[in-house]
Structure formats: structure tokens, C-alpha cells
Amino acid sequence: MVMSDFNRELSSNKSIPLITIGLTVFNAQKTVAAAMESIFSQTWSNIVVVVVDDHPTDKSYHILKEWKKENSDKIRLFRLD
């Protein structure tokens, strides 16, 4: 799937443009929840967050999985091992 297809598939409201936010994470268990809170507290609602956790050795991936449970339609989570 190319990125334009990815964005088109996720866009639920055609009148409001979809914004894609990229977030890279590496051992960020102390700050990742605050970053996600900041993203989801924005007034723009038609978003998708693409998160790449780069070979974590802490609990940041587990924190992100909890966020994904609550926002499954807006978060795409990838883990690099």
C-alpha cells in the first residue's frame, strides 16, 4: 500500500484534510505518554499517527500499545527489532 492509499483509506471526513504525524521513539518510556497526550490534545481531529519504536529495551512499546487500544483508528504502530 502506498502512502496516498494509506491516507485515503484513513480519511473518514472528506471535507477536513487528513494530517499524518510521524513519531520515532527509542527508549522513551518517560516521555512517550506526554508526546501522545500532546498530539491527541490538538484541536485538529482528522489525524493519523505513525509511530516507529526503534528496537526498544524499555517499556515504551507497551505504553504505545495501550494508546493504540484506545485510538486504534488513529494510530499505526511499528516496532523495529
C-alpha positions as CSV (number, residue, x, y, z in Angstrom):
1,M,0.0,0.0,0.0
2,V,1.4,3.4,-1.0
3,M,1.2,6.3,1.4
4,S,-1.5,8.1,-0.6
5,D,-3.7,5.0,-0.5
6,F,-3.0,4.7,3.3
7,N,-4.1,8.3,3.9
8,R,-7.1,8.0,1.6
9,E,-8.2,4.8,3.5
10,L,-7.9,6.5,6.9
11,S,-9.7,9.7,5.9
12,S,-13.1,9.5,7.5
13,N,-14.2,13.0,6.7
14,K,-13.6,14.2,3.1
15,S,-14.2,17.8,3.9
16,I,-11.4,18.0,6.5
17,P,-7.9,17.1,5.3
18,L,-6.2,14.2,6.9
19,I,-2.9,15.1,8.7
20,T,-0.3,12.4,9.2
21,I,2.0,12.7,12.1
22,G,5.3,10.7,12.3
23,L,6.8,9.9,15.7
24,T,10.0,8.0,16.1
25,V,10.7,6.5,19.5
26,F,13.7,5.0,21.2
27,N,13.6,4.0,24.8
28,A,11.2,6.9,25.6
29,Q,9.1,5.4,28.4
30,K,9.5,8.6,30.4
31,T,8.3,10.9,27.7
32,V,6.2,9.0,25.2
33,A,2.9,9.3,27.0
34,A,3.4,13.1,27.2
35,A,4.1,13.2,23.5
36,M,1.0,11.2,22.7
37,E,-1.1,13.4,25.0
38,S,0.2,16.5,23.2
39,I,-0.7,15.0,19.8
40,F,-4.2,14.0,20.8
41,S,-5.0,17.2,22.7
42,Q,-4.7,19.2,19.4
43,T,-7.9,20.7,18.0
44,W,-7.4,19.1,14.6
45,S,-9.3,15.8,14.8
46,N,-8.7,14.2,11.4
47,I,-5.2,12.8,12.1
48,V,-3.3,9.5,11.9
49,V,-0.1,9.0,14.0
50,V,2.5,6.7,12.5
51,V,4.8,5.6,15.4
52,V,8.0,3.7,14.9
53,D,9.6,2.3,18.0
54,D,13.3,1.6,17.1
55,H,14.5,-1.5,18.9
56,P,13.3,-0.6,22.4
57,T,14.8,-2.1,25.5
58,D,12.4,-0.2,27.9
59,K,8.6,-0.2,28.2
60,S,7.8,2.5,25.6
61,Y,6.4,-0.1,23.2
62,H,3.9,-1.3,25.8
63,I,2.9,2.2,26.6
64,L,2.2,2.8,22.9
65,K,0.2,-0.4,22.6
66,E,-2.1,0.9,25.4
67,W,-2.6,4.2,23.4
68,K,-3.3,2.2,20.3
69,K,-6.0,0.2,22.1
70,E,-7.9,3.4,22.8
71,N,-7.2,5.0,19.4
72,S,-6.9,2.1,17.0
73,D,-8.3,4.0,14.1
74,K,-5.7,6.8,14.5
75,I,-2.5,5.1,15.4
76,R,-0.3,2.9,13.3
77,L,2.4,1.3,15.5
78,F,5.5,-0.4,14.2
79,R,8.3,-2.0,16.2
80,L,11.8,-2.5,14.8
81,D,13.7,-5.4,16.4
